[in-house]
């Protein structure tokens, strides 16, 4: 598979800033699950707009009629949207919403993922790929970094926004989504943090070909009625201080955790808020790590990611498990 960094660079060169790109519409799929949600022709009304104020940058997706398929390496339901950062910015948090054109809110299960990438920043966790610096899934949990910290984005940086809607939702007209990034006020000193993705699932696009047989871009296969525990060893590529951890999961998730196995410490442990049937509602604030003091990670120690799932025995949907963290890391040792 062509490495993602090269792919998105070619895509960027094929479009002008603030335009929509249909380039990935015919790109090859990267996992068996695409048989379940085959690509569909982009809908003419499915557009993405960017609005900027002093305090926020807002992406609005749609309206679009669901269900709709996914296309390309980034599994997008709409043409990728490329745009330039309008000014020097520090992103201090983000939040998402999914609703119909008339303003009626929809469950988070309608949203598969929103991804924001900076094509001019290299990923810390996935060498050779651009930085994935913000995003959301069905948990649609608000993120707010500790005061004084933010993800820096330079003016005119080339950014790309990706949105995918879940392909098994009932027919629904005029669905829209927004993704709002909060910005530090002009002139306010902000310490830099950068995103680092960890998970039991393969989180680097360039490594998708190495996924185990029971995993696809939908997640890890799950069996109804079974408490399923999946773990994976992890090595960090940087020494840093984690200030914030955004958890991401799918329906059926009971727990995600990050352990330092060298020091025998649990660093993160997140339990989602769920419905009685196991459907994910999100993560309550007390389950989201946010601390200006942070905790240290390094390249020397061994770490492990764990996720635990359970599907009701009567579950008929073909659900897949996922448990990731989008860590926000300050360089160097914790103060």
C-alpha positions in Angstrom: 0.0 0.0 0.0 1.3 3.4 -0.9 2.4 5.3 2.2 -0.2 7.8 3.4 2.1 10.7 3.5 2.8 10.4 -0.2 -0.9 9.8 -0.9 -2.1 13.0 0.8 0.7 15.1 -0.7 -0.4 14.0 -4.2 -4.0 14.7 -3.3 -3.1 18.2 -2.0 -1.3 19.0 -5.3 -4.3 18.0 -7.3 -6.6 20.6 -5.7 -6.5 24.2 -4.8 -6.9 25.5 -1.2 -10.5 25.7 0.1 -11.8 23.4 -2.6 -13.3 19.9 -2.3 -11.5 16.9 -3.7 -13.1 13.8 -5.3 -9.7 12.3 -5.9 -10.2 9.4 -3.5 -13.5 8.3 -4.9 -11.9 5.4 -6.9 -9.0 4.7 -4.5 -8.6 1.0 -3.5 -10.0 -0.1 -0.2 -7.6 -1.1 2.5 -9.6 -3.7 4.5 -12.2 -6.4 4.1 -14.9 -4.4 5.8 -15.2 -2.2 2.8 -17.3 -5.0 1.3 -19.9 -4.0 3.9 -19.9 -0.4 2.9 -19.0 0.0 -0.8 -18.2 3.4 -2.1 -21.0 5.5 -3.5 -20.9 8.5 -5.8 -20.5 11.8 -3.9 -23.8 13.6 -3.4 -23.9 17.0 -5.0 -25.1 18.7 -1.8 -22.5 17.0 0.4 -20.2 20.0 1.0 -17.8 21.1 3.7 -17.4 24.6 4.9 -14.9 26.3 7.2 -15.8 29.2 9.5 -13.2 31.0 11.6 -13.7 33.4 14.5 -11.3 34.7 17.1 -12.2 31.9 19.4 -12.9 28.9 17.2 -12.6 27.2 13.8 -15.7 25.3 12.8 -16.0 22.7 10.1 -19.6 22.0 8.9 -20.2 18.8 6.9 -23.3 18.2 4.8 -26.2 18.0 4.4 -26.0 14.4 3.2 -28.5 11.6 2.9 -27.7 8.4 4.8 -26.7 5.6 4.7 -23.7 6.3 2.5 -20.6 4.3 1.7 -16.9 5.0 2.5 -14.2 5.6 -0.1 -10.5 5.6 -0.2 -7.6 5.2 2.2 -9.2 7.4 4.8 -12.6 5.8 4.5 -14.4 9.0 3.8 -18.2 9.5 3.2 -17.6 12.9 1.6 -14.9 14.3 -0.6 -11.8 15.2 1.5 -11.7 18.9 2.3 -8.4 20.6 2.0 -7.8 24.1 3.4 -5.1 26.4 4.8 -4.9 27.5 8.4 -6.1 31.1 8.2 -3.8 32.3 10.9 -1.3 31.1 13.6 -3.4 29.1 16.0 -3.3 27.1 19.1 -6.1 24.5 19.4 -7.1 24.2 23.0 -9.9 21.7 22.6 -12.6 20.4 20.3 -16.2 19.1 20.2 -18.5 17.5 17.6 -22.2 17.3 16.9 -24.3 15.3 14.5 -27.9 16.4 13.6 -30.3 16.8 10.8 -30.7 20.0 8.8 -33.7 21.1 10.9 -31.5 21.0 14.0 -32.6 17.6 15.5 -29.8 15.9 17.3 -28.8 12.4 16.2 -27.1 9.7 18.3 -23.4 9.5 18.1 -23.7 6.1 16.4 -24.5 7.9 13.2 -20.9 9.3 13.1 -18.1 6.9 12.2 -15.2 9.3 12.5 -14.0 12.8 11.9 -10.3 13.3 11.3 -8.1 16.4 11.1 -4.6 16.2 9.8 -1.8 18.7 9.3 0.0 17.7 6.2 3.1 19.8 7.1 3.6 18.2 10.6 5.0 14.7 10.9 3.2 12.2 13.1 4.9 11.3 16.4 3.3 7.9 16.6 3.2 6.9 12.9 6.6 7.7 11.2 6.2 8.8 7.6 2.6 9.9 8.0 1.2 13.4 8.6 0.1 14.4 12.0 -3.5 13.5 13.1 -4.1 16.3 15.6 -7.8 16.1 16.4 -10.9 14.0 15.8 -13.9 12.2 17.1 -16.0 9.1 16.7 -19.3 7.9 18.0 -18.4 9.0 21.6 -18.7 12.6 20.5 -17.0 13.6 23.8 -16.0 17.3 24.3 -12.2 17.7 24.7 -10.7 20.6 26.7 -6.9 20.6 27.2 -5.5 21.8 30.6 -5.3 25.6 30.8 -2.3 27.1 29.0 -1.7 24.2 26.6 -2.6 23.9 22.9 -1.7 22.3 19.6 0.2 24.9 17.5 -0.8 25.3 13.9 1.1 27.8 11.7 -0.6 30.2 9.3 -1.1 28.7 5.8 -0.4 25.1 7.1 -2.1 22.7 4.7 -4.9 20.9 6.6 -7.3 18.1 5.6 -10.7 17.2 7.1 -12.2 13.8 6.7 -15.7 12.7 7.8 -17.4 9.3 7.6 -20.9 8.4 8.7 -21.8 4.9 9.9 -23.0 2.9 6.9 -25.7 0.8 8.7 -27.9 3.6 10.0 -31.6 3.8 8.8 -32.4 6.0 5.9 -32.1 9.6 7.1 -32.3 12.7 5.0 -30.2 15.9 5.3 -27.7 14.8 8.0 -25.1 17.2 9.0 -22.1 17.3 11.4 -19.9 20.0 12.9 -16.5 19.8 14.4 -15.5 22.8 16.4 -11.9 23.5 17.4 -11.5 26.0 20.3 -8.6 28.4 19.8 -6.4 30.3 22.3 -7.1 34.0 22.3 -4.6 36.1 20.3 -1.6 37.2 22.4 -2.2 34.6 25.2 1.0 32.5 25.9 0.3 28.8 25.1 2.6 25.9 25.8 2.8 23.4 22.8 1.5 19.9 22.9 1.3 17.4 20.1 -1.0 14.4 19.4 0.2 10.8 19.8 -2.2 8.0 19.0 -2.1 4.6 20.8 -4.4 1.7 20.6 -4.9 -2.1 20.5 -6.0 -1.7 17.0 -3.5 -0.8 14.3 -3.6 3.0 14.4 -1.1 3.9 11.6 -2.6 3.8 8.1 0.8 2.7 6.6 0.6 -0.4 8.8 -2.9 -1.5 7.9 -1.5 -4.3 5.7 -0.1 -5.8 9.0 -3.4 -6.0 10.8 -4.3 -9.4 12.2 -7.0 -11.5 10.3 -9.7 -10.6 12.8 -9.2 -6.8 12.4 -10.3 -4.3 9.8 -10.8 -0.5 9.6 -14.1 -1.2 11.5 -12.1 -2.6 14.4 -11.6 -6.0 16.1 -14.1 -8.8 15.5 -16.4 -9.4 18.5 -18.5 -12.4 19.5 -21.8 -11.8 21.3 -22.0 -13.1 24.9 -18.3 -13.2 25.4 -16.2 -10.9 27.5 -13.3 -10.2 25.1 -10.0 -8.9 26.3 -7.5 -7.7 23.7 -4.0 -6.4 24.6 -1.1 -5.2 22.6 2.5 -4.2 23.5 3.6 -0.6 22.8 6.8 1.4 22.6 6.8 5.2 22.5 8.9 7.0 19.9 9.4 10.1 22.1 10.1 11.1 25.6 7.4 13.4 26.8 4.7 14.4 29.3 1.1 13.4 28.7 -1.2 16.3 29.6 -4.5 15.0 28.1 -5.9 11.7 26.9 -8.9 11.6 24.6 -10.5 8.1 24.6 -12.2 6.6 21.6 -14.3 3.4 21.5 -17.1 1.6 19.8 -20.4 0.0 21.0 -19.8 -2.9 23.5 -16.7 -1.3 25.0 -16.3 -1.8 28.8 -12.8 -0.5 29.4 -9.6 0.8 27.8 -6.3 1.2 29.6 -2.7 2.1 29.2 -0.1 0.4 31.4 3.7 0.8 31.9 4.7 -2.8 32.2 8.3 -1.9 33.1 7.3 0.0 36.2 4.1 -2.0 36.8 1.9 1.0 36.7 -1.6 1.7 35.2 -1.3 5.1 33.6 -4.8 5.4 32.1 -8.0 3.6 32.8 -11.2 4.8 31.1 -14.8 3.3 31.4 -17.4 4.7 29.0 -20.9 5.8 29.8 -23.2 3.3 28.0 -26.9 2.5 27.4 -28.4 -0.7 28.9 -27.8 -2.5 25.6 -24.1 -1.6 25.5 -24.4 1.3 23.0 -21.7 3.9 23.7 -22.9 7.3 25.0 -19.5 8.8 25.5 -17.0 9.3 28.3 -17.9 11.4 31.4 -15.5 14.1 32.4 -14.2 12.1 35.4 -13.2 9.3 32.9 -11.0 11.7 30.8 -7.5 12.3 31.9 -6.6 16.0 32.0 -3.8 17.2 34.2 -1.4 20.1 33.8 1.2 18.1 35.8 0.9 15.2 33.4 2.6 11.8 33.5 5.8 10.8 31.8 6.3 8.4 28.9 9.6 7.4 27.4 11.3 5.4 24.7 13.0 3.0 27.2 10.1 1.4 29.0 7.6 -1.2 27.7 3.9 -0.3 27.6 0.7 -2.2 26.9 -2.7 -1.1 25.6 -5.8 -3.1 26.7 -9.5 -3.0 25.7 -12.4 -5.0 27.0 -15.7 -5.6 25.2 -18.9 -7.4 25.8 -21.9 -7.7 23.4 -25.3 -8.9 24.5 -26.0 -12.4 23.4 -29.0 -11.3 21.4 -26.9 -8.7 19.4 -27.6 -9.1 15.7 -25.4 -6.2 14.4 -22.0 -7.1 13.1 -20.1 -4.9 15.6 -16.4 -4.4 15.9 -14.3 -3.4 18.9 -12.0 -0.5 19.1 -10.2 1.2 22.0 -7.7 4.0 21.4 -6.3 7.1 23.1 -5.4 10.3 21.4 -2.7 11.5 23.8 -1.6 15.1 23.9 2.1 15.2 24.8 4.4 18.1 25.8 8.1 17.6 24.9 10.6 16.6 27.6 10.1 15.5 31.2 7.1 16.5 33.3 7.7 19.6 35.4 
